[in-house]
Amino acid sequence: MKSKKLLIELIPFFAVTVVSAVCLTVYLTALKGNGGVRIAQACIAPLIPLVVPAVNRLFRFRIPFAFNVAVAVFAVAAIDFASVLDFYRLIPYYDKFLHTTFGALGGMGMFIVLLHGKGRELKPWCFFLSIILCVLGLAALWEIFEYTLSAIFHSDPQNWKPVMDEVGDMTVREFFKNYNPLTDTVWDMIVAAFGVLIFYLIIFIDKLCGYRLCKSIDRQINSIDI
């Protein structure tokens, strides 16, 4: 029975592995790509959905399967589509969509962590303040990670640099008015906070429905049959 449950938990991993393999094939063949970083990203993406099963067994609580599915979908969108297939540049505001989604998904993740811990003992305002502060902290760590990659590899993980042919006869002032890494970083933080507000809205709607979603999550978290 436990092996069957483990196999079910690994479904997101297998699904992301297939999608990553397809995206990598498209990148190497149709797009004629040969970037080592993108190849590495396609190989790393399937590892993301393995985090939830690992946490379940290390800390003896069950993160809802639906959350791991959401994490897997986000990994595909943020790594395979955004980076490997370059959706960042092909689709306007795709980066901001991902950061907003991260805020909502991160809010749910922190909600689960707090329920597993002593979060029930916190006052509601403290409970939800903790969530948004933790998510913004994670968003800040991601921006530090992007900055570090840029400094070490002289790459553009923030995706703010324009194609130089498009710059034309801009002055330096005009250039930094239109292309500014600081602006990108700040807006990434803002939309992540907006994503947390979307999560709060979901919880508020669930409250009006009698906390059906929250009770379901709570029951799953407290199931220790792992």
C-alpha positions in Angstrom: 0.0 0.0 0.0 2.8 2.4 0.9 4.6 1.7 -2.3 1.4 2.4 -4.3 1.1 5.8 -2.5 4.7 6.6 -3.2 4.2 5.8 -6.9 1.2 8.1 -7.0 3.3 10.9 -5.3 5.9 10.5 -8.0 3.4 11.0 -10.9 4.3 14.8 -11.1 8.0 13.9 -11.3 7.4 11.5 -14.2 5.1 14.0 -15.9 7.7 16.8 -15.7 10.4 14.5 -16.9 8.5 13.8 -20.1 7.7 17.5 -20.6 11.3 18.5 -20.0 12.6 15.9 -22.4 10.2 17.2 -25.1 11.2 20.8 -24.5 14.9 19.9 -24.5 14.5 18.1 -27.8 12.7 21.1 -29.3 15.5 23.4 -28.0 18.3 21.2 -29.4 16.6 20.4 -32.8 14.0 23.0 -33.9 15.7 26.0 -32.2 19.3 24.8 -32.8 20.2 25.6 -29.3 23.5 24.6 -27.6 23.5 26.5 -24.4 24.8 24.5 -21.4 22.7 26.5 -18.9 19.4 25.7 -20.7 20.3 22.1 -21.0 21.1 22.0 -17.3 17.8 23.7 -16.5 15.8 21.1 -18.5 17.6 18.4 -16.5 16.9 20.1 -13.2 13.2 20.8 -13.7 12.0 17.2 -13.0 13.8 17.3 -9.6 11.5 20.0 -8.3 8.4 17.8 -7.8 10.6 15.4 -5.8 10.9 18.0 -3.0 7.4 17.3 -1.7 7.7 13.5 -1.4 11.1 14.1 0.3 9.6 16.6 2.8 6.7 14.3 3.5 9.1 11.5 4.7 11.7 13.7 6.4 9.3 15.7 8.5 6.5 13.1 8.8 3.6 15.0 7.4 1.7 14.9 4.2 1.6 17.8 1.8 -1.5 17.6 -0.3 -1.0 15.9 -3.6 -2.7 18.7 -5.4 -0.1 21.1 -4.1 2.7 19.0 -5.6 0.8 19.0 -9.0 0.7 22.8 -8.8 4.4 22.9 -8.0 5.1 20.6 -11.0 3.1 22.8 -13.4 4.9 25.9 -12.1 8.3 24.2 -12.6 7.3 23.4 -16.3 6.1 27.0 -16.8 9.0 28.7 -15.1 11.9 26.5 -16.3 11.0 24.5 -19.4 8.8 27.0 -21.1 10.2 30.3 -19.7 14.0 29.5 -19.9 14.5 26.6 -22.2 12.0 27.6 -24.8 12.5 31.4 -24.1 8.9 32.2 -23.4 10.3 35.1 -21.3 11.1 37.0 -24.5 8.4 35.6 -26.7 5.4 36.4 -24.4 5.0 39.9 -23.0 4.8 40.0 -19.2 5.3 36.3 -18.9 7.9 36.9 -16.2 5.4 39.0 -14.2 2.8 36.3 -14.6 5.2 33.7 -13.1 6.1 35.9 -10.2 2.4 36.5 -9.4 1.8 32.8 -9.6 4.8 32.2 -7.3 3.2 34.6 -4.7 0.0 32.6 -4.7 1.7 29.2 -4.7 4.1 30.4 -2.0 1.2 31.6 0.1 -0.4 28.2 -0.1 2.9 26.6 0.8 3.5 28.7 3.9 -0.2 28.1 4.8 0.5 24.4 4.8 3.7 24.8 6.8 2.0 26.9 9.5 -0.9 24.5 9.8 1.7 21.7 10.3 3.5 23.7 12.9 2.0 25.8 15.7 0.1 28.2 13.3 -3.3 27.4 14.8 -2.1 29.1 18.0 -1.5 32.4 16.2 -4.1 35.1 15.9 -5.5 35.3 12.4 -3.7 38.7 11.6 -0.4 37.3 12.8 -0.9 34.0 10.9 -1.5 35.8 7.5 1.1 38.5 8.2 3.6 35.6 8.6 2.6 34.2 5.2 3.2 37.4 3.2 6.4 38.2 5.0 7.8 34.7 4.4 6.8 34.8 0.7 8.3 38.2 0.2 11.5 36.9 1.9 11.6 34.0 -0.6 11.0 36.4 -3.5 13.9 38.5 -2.3 16.1 35.4 -2.1 15.2 34.6 -5.7 16.2 38.1 -6.8 19.5 37.7 -5.0 20.0 34.3 -6.8 19.3 36.0 -10.2 21.8 38.8 -9.4 24.4 36.3 -8.4 24.0 34.3 -11.6 24.2 37.6 -13.6 27.4 38.6 -11.7 29.1 35.2 -12.1 28.1 34.1 -15.6 27.5 37.6 -17.1 24.1 36.4 -18.2 20.6 38.0 -18.1 18.5 35.9 -15.7 16.3 38.9 -15.0 15.5 39.2 -18.7 15.7 43.0 -18.8 18.4 43.5 -21.4 17.1 44.4 -24.9 18.2 43.1 -28.2 20.8 45.8 -29.1 19.4 46.2 -32.6 16.2 47.4 -31.0 17.8 50.1 -29.0 18.5 52.3 -32.0 19.7 55.9 -31.3 18.6 56.0 -27.6 20.6 58.2 -25.3 21.9 56.7 -22.0 19.0 58.4 -20.1 16.4 57.0 -22.5 18.0 53.5 -22.3 17.8 53.3 -18.5 14.3 54.7 -18.5 13.1 51.8 -20.7 15.5 49.1 -19.6 16.3 49.0 -15.9 17.2 45.9 -13.8 16.1 47.7 -10.6 12.7 48.3 -12.0 12.4 44.7 -12.9 13.4 43.5 -9.4 11.0 45.8 -7.6 8.1 44.9 -9.9 8.9 41.2 -9.4 8.5 41.8 -5.6 5.3 43.8 -6.1 3.5 41.1 -8.2 4.7 38.4 -5.8 2.9 40.3 -3.0 -0.1 40.6 -5.3 0.0 36.8 -5.8 -0.2 36.4 -2.0 -3.3 38.7 -2.0 -4.9 36.4 -4.6 -4.2 33.5 -2.2 -5.9 35.5 0.6 -8.9 36.0 -1.6 -9.1 32.3 -2.2 -9.1 31.7 1.6 -11.7 34.4 2.1 -14.0 32.8 -0.5 -13.3 29.4 1.2 -14.4 31.0 4.5 -17.7 32.0 3.0 -18.1 28.3 1.9 -17.5 27.0 5.4 -13.7 26.5 5.2 -14.2 23.4 3.0 -10.8 23.8 1.3 -8.9 24.6 4.6 -10.5 21.6 6.4 -9.5 19.3 3.6 -5.9 20.5 3.6 -5.8 20.2 7.4 -7.0 16.6 7.3 -4.4 15.7 4.7 -1.6 17.4 6.6 -2.4 15.5 9.7 -2.4 12.1 8.0 0.9 10.4 8.9 0.3 7.2 7.0 3.4 7.8 4.8 
